[in-house]
């Protein structure tokens, strides 16, 4: 009898489900090697972005004006003096206090630039054109040098590299979301500041900035076409059926075609699936199962433009569209999209590059180590430029950074609390937190020795998760690595085999311990 050949990736499909098969004799070549190796649990990759720097103009690290008084407070700058697994929890990192073993802080990174020339032709490989903000955005996101001040990328971004790795394996190649729906500065538009995902040179993936639209685009197909009670009942009934019942005909046909030994293996495999289904049925529905999230309802209203940028002119009821609520909904959507394996690549841009979101409404959400006389009176961009006369410098910037990190911590915790396999969803993920800028010499005028927000020096990334052997729980000081090298290692953790990213060469092996 002619031997039936089946590849290792073979699935029995029927009625919308697919059942994997064990390794059978008919899947092996003459050397006993599987014809195509199956993978393990899916590996996810995500970036959470904050459109702000790490420090304030003309204020050294940890120097602030608080309630009108100039003061130095150790621990307000995000980077602690200690490295390794035992370091002081700084002000921006406070929301991650219960997750210290689940992420690493990678510090001391920089994007190269030409100190002596502002000409495009003199920009070094993977470097920044000498005009912030746009000059620094491209090499941060895609690892390829910028040649102008425009907010764009000249090559593919890391999330889309990961999306390409998983092409055809998920319903969605990537999920690209943004919580800030408006630029908030009268007379200006986003002009590229609202993009962080690119398929290639000048080819952006537009982000969804509406929670409701994002919900429908990610989970709309989960709902039956007919919304009446009968259709809903039928939908639920089908969802509860055994996967083996849905492939009966193909299962029997396969059993009739294979050898006796393979028949025994298959029957044992199907029995184990039955047992697994019984155990799953006994679990609570809330323990990390893929399920349709609740409809987020109508989007929060979009705020109008700020009346001004500084404490003497900014209004308290403009320039804000409840980005806090929008971000939480979007984090929930990304979490469930990962759980359901609808995608393995996602980005969440909380605030845009050079964000002018009003920070007055978020003051109450901040965990300040000192009492504040009043709320912030500035927008996010101008906080770095000393927009509030009485509250400026390190602590002001760090508290805004802390607000962003709190949303990152929320998603990190949800992923940690989601069981998957023998571990958690976070164990099979690389989740990155990426601020827009660092704190150091001004990219536009590096001869100025006062520290500035418009800097691509002293940059950081946070890397959460344990995908591919990532070893979190440490502060890793790089001494000048390109942020793209960190991204290379994060991509390696989820399956990327290369050591280049745009024009960036090399990786950051310390992330793996």
ZITA-V650805 format. One record per run of one state. SS is the DSSP state (alpha for helix, beta for strand, coil for the rest). FROM is the first residue (numbers start at 1). TO is the last residue. If there is no record, write none. Layout:
ss=SS from=FROM to=TO
ss=SS from=FROM to=TO
//
This chain:
ss=coil from=1 to=10
ss=beta from=11 to=14
ss=coil from=15 to=16
ss=beta from=17 to=20
ss=coil from=21 to=24
ss=alpha from=25 to=27
ss=beta from=28 to=28
ss=coil from=29 to=33
ss=beta from=34 to=34
ss=coil from=35 to=43
ss=beta from=44 to=50
ss=coil from=51 to=62
ss=beta from=63 to=66
ss=coil from=67 to=68
ss=beta from=69 to=72
ss=coil from=73 to=83
ss=beta from=84 to=84
ss=coil from=85 to=90
ss=alpha from=91 to=102
ss=beta from=103 to=109
ss=coil from=110 to=119
ss=alpha from=120 to=122
ss=coil from=123 to=133
ss=alpha from=134 to=142
ss=coil from=143 to=157
ss=alpha from=158 to=165
ss=coil from=166 to=174
ss=beta from=175 to=178
ss=coil from=179 to=197
ss=beta from=198 to=200
ss=coil from=201 to=202
ss=beta from=203 to=204
ss=coil from=205 to=207
ss=beta from=208 to=208
ss=coil from=209 to=210
ss=alpha from=211 to=222
ss=coil from=223 to=228
ss=alpha from=229 to=240
ss=coil from=241 to=244
ss=alpha from=245 to=257
ss=coil from=258 to=259
ss=alpha from=260 to=282
ss=coil from=283 to=322
ss=alpha from=323 to=339
ss=coil from=340 to=344
ss=beta from=345 to=349
ss=coil from=350 to=357
ss=beta from=358 to=358
ss=coil from=359 to=359
ss=alpha from=360 to=365
ss=coil from=366 to=378
ss=beta from=379 to=379
ss=alpha from=380 to=384
ss=coil from=385 to=391
ss=beta from=392 to=393
ss=alpha from=394 to=416
ss=coil from=417 to=418
ss=beta from=419 to=420
ss=coil from=421 to=422
ss=beta from=423 to=424
ss=coil from=425 to=425
ss=alpha from=426 to=428
ss=beta from=429 to=435
ss=coil from=436 to=439
ss=beta from=440 to=440
ss=coil from=441 to=451
ss=beta from=452 to=452
ss=coil from=453 to=458
ss=beta from=459 to=464
ss=coil from=465 to=466
ss=alpha from=467 to=469
ss=coil from=470 to=474
ss=beta from=475 to=477
ss=coil from=478 to=482
ss=alpha from=483 to=493
ss=coil from=494 to=499
ss=beta from=500 to=501
ss=coil from=502 to=503
ss=beta from=504 to=505
ss=coil from=506 to=508
ss=alpha from=509 to=512
ss=coil from=513 to=513
//
